């Protein structure tokens, strides 16, 4: 049952695949506007929030930080977005993603090399512990 002119939080969650607590959190940090309440006290969300929440979820899936999502939403809300500005923000984000990938690859190489030195036997000497003490 949809309240007149809107949907309930559980319906918003089902339509977007988003957890109820996550929706509450996005309201708390003001990525989603606080919804009005119906006469029976239920929060009633406008159907347009489905698209906004999907935007937030896709941006988070792509690794955008909360403030980056807020910035993109702000541009869209104000109608100030230009492809050039969004491209610039995305380019900066991509550079950060590439830095994190490089760092993870470095960590992977260290862990793999250290693990390869480990005998796995019940002996007190452990190359993994030694490596952690070095780094």
N, C-alpha and C positions, 0 to 999 in steps of 0.2 A: 504494500500500500504506500503510495507516494503522497506526502502532504501537498496540499494545493500550492502550486508554484515552485516546488522544490523536492529535494530528496533528503532522506535521513543519512546520518553518518555511515551506518552499516551498508546502505545502498551505494554510497559513494565509494566505500571500501571495495565492495563487490565489483562495481563497474570499472575500477582502476586496478584492482589486485593489490591495493595498498592496505597495510595493517592499520587497524583502528587507532592504535597508540601512535603510529607514525603520523596519521592525520592530526591527532591532538597536538603532537609535537610541532608540526608545521604551522598550526594555528598559534601556538605559544610563541614561536619565533617569528611570527607574522609573515610567513610566506603565503599562507592562506588567510583570508579575512575571517574574523570571528563571525559565525553565522547567527542570524536572528533566531529566536526561539518561537515555536508555535504556541498556541494557546494551552496545549497540554505539556509544555516545557521541553519538548524535543528540539534539538538544533535542526534547522532546516537549511540545507545547502542549495544554492542555485545550480541548475544543470550546467551552467558555464564553468563551474569549478571542476567538473570532470576533466575538461581539457587542460585547465591550469595545473591540476594535480598530475595529470599524465606528463605534462611538460616538465614539472619538477622531478618526477620519477625518472624520466629519460635522461635529464641532465645529470642527476645523481648517478645513474647507471654508467654514464660516460665519464664519471670521476670528477665532475665539477664540484667544487667545495660549496658549502652553503652560501657564503658571501658572493661567490661567482654566480650562483643561481639567482640570488637576490638581485644582483646587478643586471642580469639578463632580463629578469621579470620586470624590473623597474623601467628598463628601456622600452620593453613591449607595452607596459601599462601606460606609459607617458606618450607612446607613439613616436618616440625619439630614436628608435632603432634604425640603423642603416646597415646594409650588408657589410660595408667596410668596417664599421665599429664592432659588429658581432664577429667578423672575421679576425680582427685584431685580438679580441678577447679569447677567441678559440685558438688562435696561433700561440698565445702565451700559455694557455692551458695545455696544448699539445707539447710544447717545449718542456713543461713541468712533468708531463706523463713520460716523455722520453728520458728525462733525468732520473725519474723513479725506476724506470725499466733498467737503465744502465746500472743503477745502484743495486737493484735486485739481482742482476746478472753477476755483479761483482761479489755479492754475498753468496750466491749459488756456487761460484767457482771456489771461494774460500771453504765453504762447507763441504763441497764434494772432495776437494783435495785433502782436507783434514780428516774426513770420514775414511778416505782411501788409506790413510796412514794408521788407522785404528785396527787393532787385531780383534777386538771384540771379546777377548779372553778375560777370564777372572784374574787379572793381574793389576797391581796398583798403578802402574804407569799408563797414562791415558793421553794420547796426542790431542784429543779434543779439549780436555781440561788445560793442557799445556798451551794450546792455541788461544783459548779464552783468556788465559793469564797474560799472553803476549799482546793481545789486541785490546 
